[in-house]
């Protein structure tokens, strides 16, 4: 292949990936649960949280000080995921701060604006959707997350891995994904749509090999160095729970879904606080090391919680979106904002966000 052809393909990949970015690593727990069991377990965990008991007060300190065995530690991490790995998150404030500091995406060292919606399918699985610029019509990636809870038979294992929860990543069947997109502004309809989709269960999702993520309470001093800079004015890390994740295999080389035959080297670290979700996902050229996507300064995407999913109080109650941050509610779609409000938000971000949203970007001052 001609060198110019190779460079053109890679350049095309760089820009195409901006518009259909493959964030997120999949995860979902192997332990199967019926919807009724999930509701019961969620209520139990929620009661602990709202009573202010150990689950959400000094989780990390308590685990390390109490000498809990590995199985107990795993279940504590699991409860944190059950309560907090759901709802809506958005990094709008981070993007606005970037622009104030004259940081633009990609080569400019700044971040794109994106939104993450996590909807439980069961206690052990999640549907995740990622979209740009507060516009659910611009979903660039769906993922199915499977959480893998080690068996109780490993209770005597006291190595680091036995204290963790692993996550596996899957893509969705294209036809199923297309159907979910038709209700992009109503994500609480997705579970019923997923379960009722008429196709063999094994064909609904496709495993992405070697992209597993491992969650624990331990922060890697190198890979999670960004957590040391977490804004203490918003969150006291000594008081609020957090868990961190790294890739089980360190990295993965995957085929591009944009250009056949092109591969991407994936690196990822995650940190999940009660109301903040860090995603440090990067895609690199396996040969040259050139960035394809992700923040080029190594600063993760800091997504603030927009909603938390709660149940409506009935025994078989349905999920409802409970607003956590009113200032970010506009990111959930047209029914949550006026067109003037949206224009003002997009103008504050400018650049590619304004262009892709059909707005004329203003000059940086």
C-alpha positions in Angstrom: 0.0 0.0 0.0 1.2 3.5 -0.9 2.5 5.6 2.0 0.1 8.4 1.0 -2.8 5.9 1.1 -1.8 4.7 4.6 -1.6 8.3 5.9 -5.0 9.1 4.3 -6.6 6.1 6.0 -5.1 7.0 9.4 -6.2 10.7 9.0 -9.7 9.5 8.1 -9.7 7.3 11.2 -8.6 10.2 13.4 -11.6 12.3 12.3 -14.1 9.5 12.1 -13.3 8.5 15.6 -14.1 12.0 16.9 -17.7 11.4 15.6 -18.0 7.7 16.7 -15.8 7.4 19.6 -15.5 4.0 21.3 -15.4 5.0 25.0 -16.1 2.7 27.8 -15.2 -0.8 28.7 -17.9 -3.4 29.1 -18.9 -4.9 32.4 -21.7 -7.0 33.9 -21.7 -9.6 36.8 -22.0 -13.3 36.0 -24.2 -13.9 39.0 -27.6 -14.0 37.4 -30.6 -12.2 39.0 -34.2 -11.8 38.2 -35.6 -8.3 38.0 -37.4 -8.9 41.4 -34.2 -10.0 43.1 -32.4 -7.0 41.7 -35.1 -4.7 43.1 -34.8 -6.3 46.5 -31.0 -6.2 46.6 -31.0 -2.6 45.3 -33.4 -1.5 48.1 -31.3 -3.2 50.7 -28.2 -1.4 49.5 -30.0 1.9 49.2 -31.3 1.7 52.8 -27.7 1.2 54.0 -26.7 4.3 52.0 -29.5 6.6 53.2 -29.0 5.5 56.8 -25.5 6.7 56.5 -24.0 3.3 57.4 -20.7 2.0 56.4 -21.4 1.5 52.7 -21.1 5.2 52.0 -19.1 6.7 54.8 -15.4 6.0 54.7 -15.6 2.9 52.5 -12.0 2.9 51.7 -10.7 3.6 55.2 -13.0 1.0 56.7 -12.0 -1.8 54.3 -8.3 -1.2 54.9 -8.6 -0.8 58.7 -11.0 -3.6 59.3 -9.0 -6.5 57.8 -12.0 -7.7 55.9 -11.4 -10.9 54.0 -11.3 -10.9 50.2 -14.8 -12.0 49.8 -16.1 -9.3 52.0 -14.1 -6.7 50.2 -15.4 -7.9 46.9 -19.0 -7.6 48.1 -18.3 -4.1 49.4 -17.0 -3.0 46.0 -20.0 -4.7 44.4 -22.4 -2.7 46.5 -20.6 0.5 45.5 -21.1 -0.4 41.9 -24.7 -1.4 42.5 -25.5 2.0 43.9 -23.3 4.3 41.8 -22.7 2.6 38.4 -26.0 3.8 37.0 -27.7 7.0 36.0 -26.4 9.9 33.9 -23.0 11.7 33.9 -21.7 14.6 31.8 -18.3 16.5 31.6 -19.8 19.8 30.4 -18.2 21.8 33.3 -14.8 20.3 32.5 -15.2 21.4 28.9 -16.2 25.0 29.8 -13.2 25.2 32.1 -10.9 24.0 29.3 -12.2 26.7 27.0 -11.6 29.4 29.6 -8.0 28.2 29.7 -7.8 28.2 25.9 -7.6 24.4 25.7 -9.3 22.8 22.7 -9.8 19.1 22.0 -7.1 16.8 20.6 -3.9 18.7 19.8 -5.1 21.6 21.9 -5.0 19.5 25.1 -8.7 19.9 26.0 -11.7 17.7 26.1 -14.7 17.0 24.0 -18.1 17.2 25.7 -19.8 13.8 26.1 -22.6 12.3 28.2 -22.8 8.8 29.6 -26.1 7.1 30.4 -25.9 3.8 32.4 -29.1 1.8 32.7 -29.4 -1.5 34.6 -30.7 -4.5 32.7 -30.3 -6.6 35.8 -28.3 -6.5 39.0 -25.3 -7.7 37.1 -25.5 -6.0 33.7 -25.7 -2.4 32.3 -26.5 -0.8 29.0 -24.2 2.2 28.4 -24.7 4.9 25.8 -22.3 7.8 25.1 -23.3 10.9 23.1 -21.9 14.3 22.2 -22.9 17.8 23.2 -26.1 17.1 25.2 -27.7 15.6 22.2 -29.0 12.0 22.6 -29.6 11.9 18.9 -25.8 11.8 18.5 -25.0 8.6 20.4 -21.6 7.5 19.2 -21.3 4.2 21.1 -23.5 1.6 22.9 -21.9 -0.9 25.2 -23.2 -3.8 27.3 -21.3 -4.2 30.6 -21.1 -7.6 32.4 -19.9 -7.6 36.0 -18.0 -10.7 37.0 -18.3 -11.6 40.7 -15.7 -14.3 41.7 -17.2 -17.4 43.3 -17.3 -17.8 47.1 -14.9 -20.8 46.7 -12.1 -18.2 46.4 -12.7 -16.8 49.9 -9.4 -18.0 51.2 -7.5 -16.3 48.4 -5.9 -13.1 49.7 -4.2 -11.9 46.6 -5.1 -8.5 45.1 -7.3 -10.0 42.4 -9.5 -11.8 44.8 -10.6 -8.5 46.3 -11.7 -7.1 42.9 -14.7 -7.1 40.6 -14.1 -7.6 36.9 -16.1 -6.2 34.0 -16.4 -7.5 30.5 -17.1 -5.4 27.4 -19.6 -6.3 24.7 -20.9 -4.5 21.6 -24.6 -4.8 20.6 -26.3 -6.4 17.6 -26.6 -3.6 15.0 -30.3 -4.1 14.6 -30.9 -4.0 18.4 -28.7 -0.9 18.6 -30.8 0.7 15.9 -33.9 0.0 17.8 -32.5 1.5 21.0 -31.5 4.6 19.2 -35.1 5.1 18.2 -35.8 5.9 21.9 -32.5 7.7 22.5 -34.2 10.3 24.8 -36.1 7.7 26.8 -33.4 5.3 28.1 -35.6 3.8 30.8 -37.4 2.0 28.0 -34.2 0.3 26.9 -34.4 -2.7 29.3 -37.8 -3.8 28.1 -36.7 -3.2 24.5 -33.5 -5.2 25.0 -35.3 -8.2 26.7 -38.1 -8.3 24.1 -35.9 -8.0 21.1 -36.7 -11.1 18.9 -33.3 -12.7 18.4 -31.3 -15.4 20.2 -29.9 -14.2 23.4 -26.4 -15.1 22.3 -26.7 -12.9 19.3 -27.8 -9.8 21.1 -24.2 -9.0 22.3 -20.7 -9.7 21.0 -17.7 -10.1 23.4 -14.7 -7.8 22.9 -11.7 -9.8 23.9 -9.0 -8.6 26.3 -10.8 -5.4 27.3 -11.8 -6.5 30.8 -11.6 -4.0 33.6 -10.8 -4.7 37.2 -12.5 -2.6 40.0 -11.1 -2.3 43.5 -10.8 0.2 46.3 -7.0 0.5 45.6 -5.8 3.4 43.6 -2.7 2.7 41.5 -0.3 5.6 42.3 0.7 5.8 38.6 -2.3 4.9 36.6 -4.7 6.8 38.9 -2.4 9.8 39.6 -5.2 12.1 38.4 -7.3 11.2 41.4 -4.8 12.9 43.6 -5.8 16.2 41.9 -9.6 15.6 42.4 -11.2 18.9 43.3 -11.3 18.8 47.1 -13.7 21.8 47.2 -16.3 19.5 45.7 -15.3 16.2 47.2 -13.4 15.2 50.3 -11.7 11.9 49.2 -11.2 11.0 52.9 -15.0 11.1 53.5 -16.6 9.9 50.3 -16.4 6.4 48.8 -14.5 5.7 45.6 -13.3 2.7 43.6 -10.8 2.6 40.8 -10.3 0.3 37.8 -7.5 -0.7 35.4 -7.4 -3.0 32.4 -6.9 -6.6 33.4 -4.4 -7.1 30.5 -2.9 -3.7 30.7 -3.9 -2.8 27.2 -5.7 -4.2 24.2 -5.2 -4.0 20.5 -8.6 -4.1 18.7 -9.9 -3.7 15.2 -11.3 -0.4 14.2 -15.0 -0.4 13.7 -14.5 2.6 11.3 -11.9 1.4 8.8 -11.5 -2.4 8.2 -8.0 -3.6 8.7 -6.9 -0.7 10.9 -6.0 -1.5 14.6 -6.2 0.6 17.7 -4.2 0.2 20.9 -6.6 0.8 23.8 -5.5 2.1 27.3 -8.0 2.9 30.0 -8.3 3.8 33.7 -11.5 4.6 35.6 -12.5 6.0 38.9 -16.0 6.0 40.3 -17.0 8.3 43.1 -20.5 8.7 44.3 -21.2 11.7 42.1 -18.2 11.8 39.7 -17.0 9.4 37.1 -13.4 9.6 35.6 -12.8 8.0 32.2 -9.2 8.0 31.0 -9.7 6.1 27.8 -7.1 6.6 25.0 -6.7 5.0 21.6 -3.3 5.0 19.9 -1.8 3.8 16.7 -0.1 0.5 17.6 2.9 1.2 15.4 3.6 5.0 15.8 2.0 5.6 19.1 0.1 8.6 17.6 -3.1 9.6 19.4 -6.4 8.5 17.7 -8.7 9.6 20.5 -8.5 10.6 24.2 -6.9 13.5 26.0 -3.4 14.1 24.8 -2.3 15.6 28.2 -3.3 12.4 30.0 -6.1 14.3 31.8 -9.2 12.0 32.1 -12.7 13.0 31.2 -14.3 14.1 34.4 -18.1 13.4 34.3 -20.3 14.9 37.0 -23.4 13.0 38.0 -26.6 14.4 36.4 -29.1 11.8 37.6 -29.4 8.9 39.9 -31.9 6.1 39.1 -34.4 5.4 41.9 -37.4 3.2 42.0 -40.9 4.6 42.5 -41.7 2.8 45.7 -43.9 0.0 44.4 -42.9 -3.6 45.0 -42.3 -4.0 41.2 -41.5 -0.3 40.9 -40.1 1.1 37.7 -36.9 3.2 37.5 -37.1 7.0 37.6 -34.4 9.5 36.9 -33.8 11.7 40.0 -32.0 14.9 39.1 -28.8 15.4 41.1 -27.4 18.4 39.4 -30.1 20.8 38.0 -27.4 22.7 36.1 -26.7 19.7 34.0 -30.3 18.5 33.4 -30.2 20.1 29.9 -27.8 17.5 28.8 -30.5 14.8 28.7 -32.3 16.1 25.6 -34.8 18.5 24.2 -37.5 17.9 26.8 -35.1 19.1 29.5 -34.3 22.5 28.0 -35.3 25.3 25.7 -33.6 25.9 22.4 -32.2 29.2 23.6 -30.7 27.5 26.7 -29.1 24.9 24.4 -27.7 27.5 22.1 -26.1 29.3 25.0 -24.5 26.1 26.4 -23.1 25.1 23.0 -21.8 28.6 22.4 -19.9 28.4 25.7 -18.1 25.3 24.4 -17.6 26.6 20.8 -15.3 24.9 18.4 -16.3 21.4 17.1 -19.3 21.3 19.4 -20.8 24.4 17.8 -20.0 23.2 14.3 -21.5 19.7 14.8 -24.6 21.2 16.5 -25.2 23.6 13.6 -24.1 26.7 15.5 -21.6 29.3 14.4 -18.7 29.1 16.8 -17.5 32.3 18.4 -13.9 33.3 18.5 -11.9 32.6 21.7 -11.2 35.7 23.7 
